[in-house]
């Protein structure tokens, strides 16, 4: 596969050119070459970018849960352990 410019690479992957530049700044995926000031991407870089794109979808759906804590008291709720359940005699 020949090298393709950043705009075509971004369009092919469904990403923005700013995302590709960001990954270059962070040294996640560096372009194969720079021709006439344009970043050029090859097959290996496109594979890496596709992998990064698939991983970012997971991060968006992941919502960390807060640590275990005591739930807020409801009005009229009894403190835990104040009365045994009805099935214990």
C-alpha positions as CSV (number, residue, x, y, z in Angstrom):
1,X,0.0,0.0,0.0
2,X,1.3,3.4,-0.8
3,X,1.5,6.2,1.7
4,X,-1.7,8.4,2.0
5,X,-1.9,11.9,3.4
6,X,-3.5,12.7,6.7
7,X,-6.8,13.8,5.3
8,X,-7.4,10.6,3.4
9,X,-6.2,8.5,6.3
10,X,-8.6,10.3,8.7
11,X,-11.5,9.9,6.2
12,X,-10.8,6.2,5.7
13,X,-10.9,5.6,9.4
14,X,-13.8,7.9,10.2
15,X,-11.6,10.0,12.5
16,X,-10.7,13.7,12.5
17,X,-7.3,15.0,11.3
18,X,-6.9,16.6,14.7
19,X,-7.2,13.2,16.4
20,X,-4.4,11.8,14.2
21,X,-2.2,14.9,15.0
22,X,-3.0,14.3,18.7
23,X,-1.9,10.7,18.5
24,X,1.3,11.8,16.7
25,X,2.0,14.4,19.5
26,X,1.5,11.6,22.1
27,X,3.8,9.3,20.1
28,X,1.1,6.7,19.9
29,X,1.1,6.5,16.1
30,X,3.7,8.5,14.2
31,X,3.3,9.1,10.4
32,X,5.6,7.1,8.1
33,X,6.9,10.2,6.4
34,X,6.3,13.9,5.8
35,X,6.1,15.0,2.2
36,X,5.7,18.7,1.4
37,X,4.8,19.3,5.0
38,X,2.0,16.7,5.0
39,X,1.9,13.7,7.3
40,X,1.8,10.5,5.3
41,X,0.5,7.2,6.7
42,X,1.1,3.7,5.6
43,X,-0.7,0.4,6.2
44,X,0.9,-0.3,9.6
45,X,0.0,3.1,10.9
46,X,-3.6,2.7,9.7
47,X,-3.9,-0.6,11.5
48,X,-2.6,1.0,14.7
49,X,-5.1,3.9,14.3
50,X,-7.9,1.5,13.7
51,X,-7.0,-0.4,16.9
52,X,-6.8,2.9,18.9
53,X,-10.3,3.9,17.5
54,X,-11.7,0.5,18.7
55,X,-10.3,1.0,22.2
56,X,-11.6,4.5,22.6
57,X,-15.1,3.2,22.1
58,X,-14.7,1.0,25.2
59,X,-13.5,4.0,27.3
60,X,-16.7,6.0,26.4
61,X,-19.0,3.2,27.6
62,X,-17.0,2.5,30.8
63,X,-18.3,4.3,33.8
64,X,-16.3,3.7,37.0
65,X,-18.4,3.0,40.1
66,X,-17.8,4.9,43.3
67,X,-16.2,2.9,46.1
68,X,-18.5,1.0,48.4
69,X,-20.2,3.3,50.9
70,X,-23.2,3.6,53.1
71,X,-26.3,4.5,51.0
72,X,-28.0,7.7,51.9
73,X,-30.7,7.3,54.5
74,X,-34.3,7.3,53.3
75,X,-36.9,9.0,55.3
76,X,-38.4,6.6,57.8
77,X,-35.6,4.0,57.2
78,X,-34.3,2.1,60.2
79,X,-30.6,1.9,60.8
80,X,-29.1,-1.4,59.7
81,X,-29.4,-4.1,62.4
82,X,-31.9,-2.3,64.5
83,X,-34.5,-5.1,64.0
84,X,-34.0,-8.7,62.9
85,X,-35.8,-9.9,59.8
86,X,-39.3,-11.4,60.4
87,X,-38.1,-14.9,59.5
88,X,-35.6,-14.9,62.4
89,X,-37.3,-15.7,65.7
